Amino acid sequence: MQLFLIGLPVQIDNYKYLQSLEKTADRCDRLEDLVITYEQYAPEQKKLYSRVKRLRKYIDK
């Protein structure tokens, strides 16, 4: 997952990249870490707020 996070600032608009990152975080049981990372970038990229909301619902199940 760390390799995906390194490229996140450059790939923040690439929905396939974000989907791969989320799938990897899920498999590594690190969705909470990903939500925190998304929240850091969300003020600059508003679409991340919806991804955070969706991931939180998934985590709470």
Long-range contacts (C-beta under 8 A, 24 or more apart in sequence): 1-25, 1-28, 1-30, 1-33, 1-34, 5-37, 8-37, 8-41, 9-41, 12-41, 12-45, 12-48, 13-45, 18-51, 22-51, 22-55, 26-58, 31-55, 31-58, 31-59, 32-59, 35-59
